[in-house]
Amino acid sequence: MQSWKPGKRGIRPNWRGPYTAGLGIVGACALVLLFVGSSAAAPTILKASPVTYKPPYSGQEIGTATLSQSGCGGSTSISVNPSFNLTTGKAFGADNLSQRSCGSTSDTASMNLEAGFAANSSFTGIGGKYQVKTTWVLTFSVVLVAKAGNKFQAAVALFEVEPIVELIDQTNGTGLGPSSYAHVLLAITSGSYVHTYSALHMTQYSNQTLVKTHTYLLEVYALIYTYVYVTAGTSHCSAYVNMGGAGKVASLTSLTVG
């Protein structure tokens, strides 16, 4: 189960994906950056029967970068800020983490990039069952490196890419996340992994029962999660995910609500 916390746009998830949440990442410092784009005027997205939307979309473009880091041997960079284009339905973002043990301590770094959009305004629940379905096509490249100093030391490099769909209950302050999980997740503890994922089709659902008197906000976005960890000693690792242009992109091809 994911934990949720208040944020700039309502109730935001402390999201690390369905499997990586169990890693127990605790950083000595945390940094959250919010990149806000344009908003296009349109009716609220809420229909009594299912309706499918395709680009161009309407809403508030959003992008966030969240970094947690502990130890003294790491470096982080965001080579492409997370962003979403309402006209084309394309999301972008790229980051790079590396960690090298300082010798006496374990060192950890993780980063979330989120790129998507929020509906123009909240809506009142219609009561009963309600579904949001998003369909994405993603192309991105990954480079993971992990090198343990010796057999008594450890290094981990991990990435996850996942589309997310959320209904945020603004009345009681809870977030209703996905009810299905379509994602790519990979971790290595030794050697290197270099790969380009081309035209991955992913569908994500949020099936919810909405309270008739509550107000809700809809958000959809693509998540890039990277994580690196080394134990004390001489280990090092890095994780790089590029979904930042030149054919590397997450495209929201359709959004069905109702």
C-alpha positions as CSV (number, residue, x, y, z in Angstrom):
1,M,0.0,0.0,0.0
2,Q,1.3,3.4,-0.9
3,S,1.5,6.3,1.5
4,W,0.0,9.7,0.6
5,K,1.0,13.2,1.5
6,P,-0.3,16.7,0.8
7,G,1.3,18.5,-2.1
8,K,1.0,21.6,-4.2
9,R,-1.8,20.2,-6.3
10,G,-3.8,18.4,-3.7
11,I,-3.1,15.0,-2.2
12,R,0.0,13.6,-3.8
13,P,1.4,10.0,-3.5
14,N,4.7,9.3,-1.9
15,W,5.1,7.1,-4.9
16,R,7.9,4.6,-5.4
17,G,6.0,2.1,-7.5
18,P,4.2,-1.1,-6.5
19,Y,7.5,-3.0,-5.7
20,T,10.2,-0.4,-5.0
21,A,8.2,1.0,-2.0
22,G,9.6,-1.9,0.1
23,L,13.2,-0.7,-0.3
24,G,12.8,1.7,2.7
25,I,14.6,4.7,1.2
26,V,15.5,7.2,3.9
27,G,17.6,10.2,2.8
28,A,19.4,12.8,4.8
29,C,18.1,15.4,2.5
30,A,15.1,15.7,0.1
31,L,14.5,18.1,-2.7
32,V,11.2,18.6,-4.6
33,L,11.1,20.7,-7.7
34,L,7.8,21.7,-9.4
35,F,7.7,22.7,-13.1
36,V,4.3,24.1,-14.0
37,G,3.3,24.6,-17.6
38,S,0.3,26.1,-19.4
39,S,-3.4,25.5,-18.9
40,A,-6.0,25.2,-21.6
41,A,-9.7,26.1,-20.9
42,A,-12.2,23.3,-21.4
43,P,-15.2,21.7,-19.6
44,T,-14.5,19.5,-16.6
45,I,-13.7,15.9,-17.5
46,L,-16.7,14.0,-16.1
47,K,-19.3,12.1,-18.0
48,A,-22.2,9.8,-17.0
49,S,-21.0,7.3,-19.6
50,P,-17.5,6.5,-20.8
51,V,-16.0,9.1,-23.1
52,T,-12.5,8.8,-24.8
53,Y,-10.3,11.8,-25.2
54,K,-7.3,12.0,-27.5
55,P,-4.7,14.8,-28.0
56,P,-5.0,17.7,-27.7
57,Y,-5.9,17.4,-24.0
58,S,-7.1,20.2,-21.7
59,G,-5.8,20.9,-18.2
60,Q,-2.8,22.0,-16.3
61,E,0.6,20.7,-17.5
62,I,2.7,19.5,-14.6
63,G,6.2,18.2,-13.9
64,T,7.9,17.3,-10.7
65,A,11.3,16.1,-9.7
66,T,11.8,14.6,-6.2
67,L,15.3,13.7,-5.0
68,S,16.3,11.8,-1.8
69,Q,20.0,11.3,-1.0
70,S,22.2,10.2,1.9
71,G,25.9,9.7,2.3
72,C,28.7,11.7,0.7
73,G,29.7,10.0,-2.5
74,G,26.9,10.7,-4.9
75,S,26.0,13.0,-7.8
76,T,22.7,13.6,-9.4
77,S,21.5,15.5,-12.5
78,I,18.3,16.1,-14.4
79,S,19.3,16.5,-18.1
80,V,15.7,17.0,-19.2
81,N,13.2,18.6,-16.9
82,P,9.9,16.6,-16.6
83,S,7.3,18.2,-18.8
84,F,4.0,17.4,-20.7
85,N,2.7,18.9,-23.9
86,L,-1.1,19.1,-23.9
87,T,-1.3,19.6,-27.7
88,T,0.6,16.4,-28.5
89,G,0.1,14.4,-25.4
90,K,3.8,13.8,-25.1
91,A,5.7,13.6,-21.8
92,F,9.5,14.0,-21.4
93,G,12.2,13.6,-18.7
94,A,15.7,12.3,-18.2
95,D,17.9,11.9,-15.1
96,N,21.2,10.4,-14.0
97,L,22.2,9.2,-10.5
98,S,25.6,7.8,-9.4
99,Q,26.8,6.7,-6.0
100,R,30.3,5.8,-4.7
101,S,30.9,4.7,-1.2
102,C,32.9,7.1,1.0
103,G,34.5,4.1,2.7
104,S,32.8,4.0,6.1
105,T,29.1,4.5,5.4
106,S,26.4,3.2,3.1
107,D,25.2,5.7,0.5
108,T,21.8,5.9,-1.2
109,A,20.1,8.2,-3.8
110,S,16.7,8.0,-5.5
111,M,14.8,10.3,-7.8
112,N,11.2,10.5,-9.1
113,L,10.4,12.4,-12.3
114,E,6.7,12.9,-13.0
115,A,5.3,14.5,-16.2
116,G,1.6,14.8,-17.0
117,F,-1.4,17.0,-16.5
118,A,-4.3,17.6,-14.1
119,A,-7.9,18.2,-15.2
120,N,-8.8,21.9,-15.3
121,S,-11.0,21.7,-12.2
122,S,-12.3,19.3,-9.6
123,F,-15.7,17.6,-10.0
124,T,-18.4,16.2,-7.7
125,G,-18.7,12.5,-7.5
126,I,-21.7,11.0,-9.3
127,G,-21.9,8.0,-6.9
128,G,-21.3,4.4,-7.8
129,K,-18.6,3.0,-10.0
130,Y,-16.2,5.2,-12.0
131,Q,-13.2,4.3,-14.2
132,V,-10.3,6.2,-15.7
133,K,-8.2,4.4,-18.3
134,T,-5.0,5.8,-19.9
135,T,-3.2,4.3,-22.8
136,W,0.5,5.2,-23.4
137,V,3.2,4.4,-25.9
138,L,6.7,4.8,-24.4
139,T,10.2,4.8,-25.9
140,F,13.2,5.3,-23.6
141,S,16.8,4.2,-23.0
142,V,18.4,2.9,-19.8
143,V,22.0,2.5,-18.5
144,L,22.5,0.7,-15.2
145,V,26.0,0.0,-13.7
146,A,26.7,-1.8,-10.4
147,K,30.1,-2.8,-9.0
148,A,30.6,-4.2,-5.5
149,G,34.1,-3.6,-4.0
150,N,34.4,-7.2,-2.9
151,K,32.2,-10.2,-2.0
152,F,31.4,-8.6,1.4
153,Q,30.1,-5.4,-0.2
154,A,27.0,-4.6,-2.2
155,A,25.9,-2.3,-5.0
156,V,22.4,-1.9,-6.5
157,A,21.2,0.2,-9.5
158,L,17.5,0.2,-10.3
159,F,15.0,1.9,-12.5
160,E,11.2,1.9,-13.0
161,V,9.0,3.5,-15.6
162,E,5.3,3.5,-15.2
163,P,2.2,5.5,-16.2
164,I,0.1,6.6,-13.3
165,V,-3.6,7.6,-13.1
166,E,-5.0,9.2,-9.9
167,L,-8.3,10.4,-8.6
168,I,-7.7,12.7,-5.6
169,D,-10.6,12.9,-3.1
170,Q,-10.3,16.6,-2.0
171,T,-13.1,16.2,0.6
172,N,-11.4,13.7,2.9
173,G,-7.8,14.2,1.8
174,T,-7.1,10.8,0.2
175,G,-5.6,9.7,-3.1
176,L,-7.1,6.9,-5.2
177,G,-4.2,5.5,-7.2
178,P,-4.1,2.9,-10.0
179,S,-6.0,-0.4,-9.6
180,S,-3.8,-2.0,-12.2
181,Y,0.0,-1.8,-12.7
182,A,1.7,-1.7,-16.1
183,H,5.3,-0.9,-15.7
184,V,9.0,-1.7,-16.5
185,L,11.1,-2.5,-13.5
186,L,14.7,-3.8,-13.4
187,A,17.5,-3.9,-10.8
188,I,21.1,-5.1,-11.1
189,T,23.7,-5.8,-8.4
190,S,26.7,-6.5,-10.7
191,G,27.9,-5.5,-14.1
192,S,26.0,-3.2,-16.5
193,Y,22.7,-3.1,-18.4
194,V,22.2,-1.0,-21.5
195,H,18.9,-1.1,-23.3
196,T,16.4,0.9,-25.4
197,Y,12.7,0.1,-24.9
198,S,10.9,0.9,-28.1
199,A,7.2,1.6,-28.5
200,L,6.0,-0.1,-25.3
201,H,2.2,0.0,-25.1
202,M,0.9,0.4,-21.5
203,T,-2.6,0.7,-20.2
204,Q,-3.4,1.8,-16.7
205,Y,-6.7,1.8,-14.9
206,S,-8.2,3.4,-11.8
207,N,-11.5,1.7,-10.9
208,Q,-13.2,3.5,-8.0
209,T,-16.5,3.9,-6.2
210,L,-17.0,7.7,-5.9
211,V,-18.9,9.3,-3.0
212,K,-21.7,11.5,-4.4
213,T,-21.0,14.4,-2.2
214,H,-17.2,14.4,-2.5
215,T,-15.1,16.5,-4.9
216,Y,-12.3,14.9,-6.9
217,L,-9.4,15.9,-9.0
218,L,-8.0,13.8,-11.9
219,E,-4.3,13.6,-12.7
220,V,-2.4,11.4,-15.2
221,Y,1.4,11.3,-15.6
222,A,4.4,9.2,-16.6
223,L,6.7,8.2,-13.8
224,I,10.5,7.7,-14.0
225,Y,12.0,6.3,-10.9
226,T,15.8,5.7,-10.4
227,Y,17.6,4.3,-7.3
228,V,21.2,3.6,-6.4
229,Y,22.7,2.1,-3.3
230,V,26.2,1.0,-2.1
231,T,27.4,-0.4,1.2
232,A,30.5,0.8,3.0
233,G,33.7,0.1,1.2
234,T,34.7,0.8,-2.4
235,S,31.5,0.0,-4.3
236,H,30.0,2.2,-6.9
237,C,26.8,2.3,-9.1
238,S,24.8,4.5,-11.4
239,A,21.4,4.7,-13.1
240,Y,20.4,6.7,-16.1
241,V,17.0,6.9,-17.8
242,N,16.5,9.0,-21.0
243,M,13.0,9.8,-22.1
244,G,14.0,13.3,-23.1
245,G,13.4,13.7,-26.8
246,A,15.0,12.7,-30.1
247,G,12.5,9.8,-30.3
248,K,12.7,9.1,-26.5
249,V,9.2,10.0,-25.3
250,A,6.1,8.8,-23.4
251,S,2.9,9.5,-25.5
252,L,-0.5,9.6,-23.9
253,T,-2.5,8.3,-26.8
254,S,-6.0,8.2,-25.2
255,L,-7.8,8.9,-21.9
256,T,-11.2,7.3,-21.2
257,V,-13.3,8.4,-18.3
258,G,-16.8,7.6,-17.0
